[in-house]
Amino acid sequence: MPREGTSRIRRYARHTRVRRRVKGVSDMPRLVVFRSLRHMYAQVIDDSEGVTLAAASSLDAAVKERQNGKNKADVAGMVGSLVAERAVEKGIKTVVFDRGGYKYHGRVKAVADAARKGGLSF
C-alpha cells in the first residue's frame, strides 16, 4: 500500500465515495474507466451478475494499429468509441459512468465523450 497522502491513496478514497452511489444493474450497467501512465481501459460491467459485458483498451489491436502519432487523449477517445461500439452490439444503450476516482478531465473525459458519440447515453 502506498504511503499516506499520496495521489494513489486519494484516488482510492474518491473511488470508494463514488462506488457507494454508482451501481451497475442489468438495465443500466456501469462504464468503468481505468487509466495507467501508458494505457487506457474501459469496461461495461453488470454488478448484479458480476460480469463484464464489453471491454476495450489501448492494447486492443483495433486501437493499436491506429494510434501511431496520436496523443494519449486521442487514443483514449478511440477506446471510448470502441467500448461504445461493443456495448451497442450487445444491446446496451444506457450506462452509469464510473470515473474510477479520477478527475473528470483529460483522458477520462475523452473516453466519456467518445462513448456518448458512439451511442451510449449517461
N, C-alpha and C positions, 0 to 999 in steps of 0.2 A: 504494500500500500504506500502511496506517495506521502511525503511529509505534509503536515498541516499547512493550510494556506496556499497550497499550490493550485494552479489553474485546473488540474485534473480533479482535485477534491471539490472545488467549487462547481465544476461541471456535473459531477455526480450528485451534488446537493440539488442543483437546478433540475437535473433529470428526475430525481425522486419526487420533487414537488410536482413536476409536470405529469409523471406517471400516476400520481394519486388520482388525477382527474381524467386522464386520457386512457380509455379502454377501447380496444378494438373488438367488435362483435361481428357476427356473420353478415348483418345488413350493412354495416359501416366499419370495415377493418381499419387498422392503424397503419399509416405510411410512416415508417421509421427511417431516419437518416443517421448514418454514422460517417464521420469524416476522420481520416488519418492525415498525416502530413503529405502523403503522396496520392492517396486514392479516396474515392467517394463510393459509398454503398447505400442502397435504398432497398427496403423490403416492405411488402404489404402483408401484415400479419393479422390473423384472426385469433385473438387472445382467448376466446371462449373454448376453442378447439385446440389451441396451442400449435397451430400450423402456419407455415409461411405460404402464402398464396401466389406471390410473384416477387421476384427479386432482380436487381440489376446492380452492376458495379462498373467502375472504370477498368476493371480487369477483364470484362466480357469482350469476346472477340469482336462483336458488333461495334463496340465503343473504341476498342484499342486500335482498330485499323483506321479510324477517322480522327484520332486525337493528335496526330503529328502537327507540331507548330501551334497548338491551341493552348490557351492558359487554363488554369485549374477551374475557373468559373465556367468556361465554355464546356469543358469536359463534364462538369457537374450537371450542366444543362442537358447534355446528351444522356447522362444516367437517368435524369428525371423523365425525359421523354421515353426512354426505353422501358422504365418500370411502369409508366402510364400505359404504354402500348401493350405490355404483357398483362397488366391488370384488366384493361378493357377487353382483351381477348377472352378472359375468363369471366366476363360479365360484371365486373366491379366498376361502378361509376362514381360512388361517393366514398370518401375515406376521411379519417381523422388524422391530422398531421401531428406527428411527434418529432419535434426538432432535436431530441436527444440531449437536451441540456445546453445545446449550442445557441449562441445568439442568432437571431433571425436576420442575417445579412450575409453577403458574400456567396459562398458556395452553397450554403443551406438554402438561401433564398433562390438561388439559380435552380436548384432541384425542384423546389416548390413551384416556381413559375413555369418551368418546363412541363411538370406533371399536369398543371392546370391546362396548359396549351394542348397537352396530349389527350385530354378528355376526362381527367379526374376532377371532381369538384370537392372542395373542402373549405 
